[in-house]
């Protein structure tokens, strides 16, 4: 009796099927990774602009909290102690006396490219305090002077990146430090 060794290995068809399946899985994995990377990039761009807006809001809150003589009018009378309340009807401007004695003003401004938040200190020219990608559509200040003055800020708008726009609304209430 003659011993015949068995032939091992794969047929050409089996190898072609395996390679085809590998290529399909690799393509799907690469597509998913590319989509994930692009989504991460868009998310990071939006997050950077929202962080810029949060920083602007925090700087406004800190200045107002440490200031006094809140006013809803854009005037320099706050240095003389004159205040103007707007507890129910919002104003797009707030002026107050900072802790260092400077008159500080924040206001909403709109132009052809969109809306922004402007700041002026001690009579200087108004300067934007948010990134150009942040389009502010609403900035409202509510002020109530009294024993413990309060100010409320509402900001609405959108952050625009290459991927599109993301809407936001921020609101905070500030009480003056004693």
Buried (B, 14 or more C-beta within 10 A) or exposed (E): EEEEEEEEEEEEEEEEEEEEEEEEEEEEEEEEEEEEEEEEEBEEBBEEBBEBBEEBBEEBBEBBBBBBBBBBBBBBBBBEEEBBBBBEEBBBBBBBBBBEEBBBBBBBBEEEEBBBBBBBBEEEEBEBBBBEBBBBBEBBBBBBBEEEBBBBBBBBBBBBBEEEEBEBEBEBEBEBEE
